[in-house]
Amino acid sequence: MIVFVAPSFFFGAMSPYSWLSAERIETLIGAAEWRPVFLGGIFKANGRSSWGLGEGRAAGMAECEARARAYGLGTMRWPDRWPTSDLTVARAMLIAQARGLLKPFALAAMRMAFREGADLAETPVVLEAGRRAGIDAGELQAALGDPDVKQALRVATDEALARGVFGVPTVLVGAELLWGDDRLEAAAAATGAAAAA
């Protein structure tokens, strides 16, 4: 008997394309396993940097804004210093995951970044995202420096790299990696085919 394994959704909170996919994945795919990563670590391991730091910045931002409107997500508002480090928010996502609050926290954080223009590199912003998701700010602040949380993030990022993830968002369906918000519909089709097999 073949057992269907839910797809894995690898994402980073500082990635606007991750936000665009996160807002749609439940509708398109349903029960995906959300897998947060440290995007800075993914870039470093692959010798890359964010497209937001290169010549394609303006075009990429315009594309994200057009997609947000097309998806009914309204007008994007970019953080002034985007892109910045996602280390603090990535650690916070692991803390939220341990409390069963990953989805509400991740969505709150990404909405703050890309609808309100908040900088997720700033700890008070991350704490506010936690508050919106039901996580006590004091507990979250204390946990951000926990060595176990730091190690859990390293492990999560290393696992993503070991599976071939080189950017986010990426959906893993069986052995197939589908990278990019523009591949989410293909990931949904692959998920349906795998579930029917």
C-alpha positions in Angstrom: 0.0 0.0 0.0 1.3 3.5 -0.9 1.1 6.0 1.8 0.5 9.6 0.7 3.0 12.0 2.3 1.8 15.6 2.5 3.9 18.1 0.5 6.5 20.3 2.4 6.3 24.0 2.0 9.8 25.6 2.5 9.6 29.3 3.0 11.3 32.3 4.5 9.5 35.3 6.1 11.7 37.9 4.5 10.8 36.6 1.0 7.8 38.4 -0.7 7.3 35.4 -2.9 7.0 33.2 0.2 4.3 35.5 1.5 2.4 35.3 -1.8 2.5 31.5 -1.7 1.7 31.3 2.0 -1.5 33.3 1.4 -2.6 30.8 -1.3 -1.1 27.4 -0.4 -4.0 26.2 1.9 -6.5 26.9 -0.9 -4.5 25.3 -3.6 -2.8 22.4 -1.8 -4.5 22.0 1.6 -2.5 20.1 4.1 1.1 21.0 3.4 3.8 20.8 6.1 5.1 24.3 6.6 8.9 24.3 6.9 10.6 27.6 7.8 14.2 28.2 6.9 16.9 30.8 7.5 17.0 32.3 4.1 20.4 34.0 4.8 21.8 30.5 5.4 20.3 29.1 2.2 21.9 32.0 0.2 25.3 31.6 1.9 25.3 27.8 1.2 24.6 28.4 -2.5 26.9 31.4 -2.9 23.9 33.6 -3.8 22.2 36.7 -2.5 18.7 38.2 -2.6 17.4 39.4 -6.0 16.4 42.5 -4.0 20.1 43.5 -3.8 20.7 43.3 -7.6 19.8 45.0 -10.8 16.5 43.2 -11.0 15.2 44.8 -7.8 12.8 47.2 -9.3 11.4 44.7 -11.8 11.1 42.0 -9.1 9.3 44.4 -6.7 6.9 45.4 -9.5 6.2 41.8 -10.3 5.4 41.0 -6.6 3.1 44.0 -6.4 1.3 42.9 -9.6 0.9 39.4 -8.2 -0.4 40.6 -4.9 -3.1 42.6 -6.7 -4.0 39.7 -9.0 -4.3 37.4 -5.9 -6.6 39.9 -4.2 -4.1 40.7 -1.5 -4.2 44.4 -1.9 -1.4 46.9 -2.3 2.0 45.9 -1.0 4.0 48.2 1.2 7.7 47.3 1.4 9.9 47.7 4.4 12.2 50.7 3.9 15.4 48.6 4.3 14.3 45.4 2.6 15.9 43.0 2.2 17.5 42.7 5.6 18.5 39.8 7.9 15.8 37.2 8.5 17.7 35.5 11.4 15.5 36.8 14.2 12.2 36.1 12.5 13.5 32.7 11.4 14.3 31.8 15.0 10.9 33.1 16.1 9.2 30.8 13.5 10.8 27.8 15.1 9.6 29.0 18.5 6.1 29.4 17.1 6.3 26.0 15.5 7.1 24.4 18.8 3.9 26.0 20.3 1.7 24.9 17.4 1.4 28.5 16.1 3.7 28.5 13.1 1.1 29.4 10.5 -0.5 32.3 12.4 2.9 33.6 13.4 4.4 33.3 9.9 1.4 34.9 8.2 1.3 37.7 10.8 5.0 38.4 10.3 4.9 38.4 6.5 1.7 40.5 6.4 3.5 43.0 8.7 6.4 43.1 6.3 4.6 43.2 3.0 1.3 45.0 3.8 2.5 47.3 6.6 6.1 47.8 5.6 7.5 46.6 9.0 11.1 45.5 9.2 11.4 41.9 10.4 15.0 42.4 11.3 13.8 44.5 14.2 13.1 42.5 17.3 10.1 44.6 18.4 8.4 43.9 15.1 9.0 40.2 15.5 7.6 40.4 19.1 4.5 42.2 17.7 4.0 39.4 15.2 4.2 36.9 18.0 1.6 38.9 20.0 -0.8 38.8 17.0 -0.3 35.1 16.8 -0.9 34.6 20.6 2.7 34.3 21.8 3.7 36.2 24.9 6.3 38.9 24.0 8.4 38.2 27.1 8.5 34.4 26.4 9.3 35.0 22.8 12.1 37.5 23.6 13.6 35.1 26.1 13.4 32.1 23.7 15.1 34.0 20.8 18.5 33.6 22.5 18.0 29.9 23.5 20.8 27.7 22.1 18.3 25.0 21.4 16.3 27.3 19.1 19.5 28.4 17.3 20.4 24.7 16.8 16.9 23.9 15.6 17.1 26.6 13.0 20.4 25.3 11.8 19.0 21.8 11.5 15.9 23.0 9.7 17.9 24.9 7.2 20.4 22.1 6.7 17.5 19.7 6.1 16.2 22.0 3.4 19.6 22.2 1.7 20.0 18.4 1.9 16.7 18.0 0.0 17.9 20.3 -2.7 16.2 23.6 -1.7 18.2 26.5 -3.0 15.5 29.3 -2.8 12.1 29.9 -1.4 9.3 29.3 -1.7 9.8 25.7 -2.6 7.2 22.9 -2.4 8.5 19.3 -2.2 6.0 16.8 -3.5 7.3 13.3 -3.2 10.8 13.6 -4.8 9.9 16.6 -6.9 11.0 20.1 -6.0 8.9 23.0 -7.3 10.6 26.4 -6.7 8.8 29.7 -6.9 5.4 31.2 -6.3 4.7 30.7 -10.0 5.0 27.0 -9.5 2.4 26.7 -6.8 -0.3 25.6 -9.2 2.0 22.9 -10.6 2.7 21.8 -7.0 -1.0 21.6 -6.4 -1.4 19.4 -9.5 1.5 17.2 -8.5 0.0 16.9 -5.0 -3.4 15.8 -6.5 -1.7 13.2 -8.7 0.3 11.9 -5.8 -2.7 11.6 -3.6 -4.7 9.8 -6.3 -1.9 7.3 -6.9 
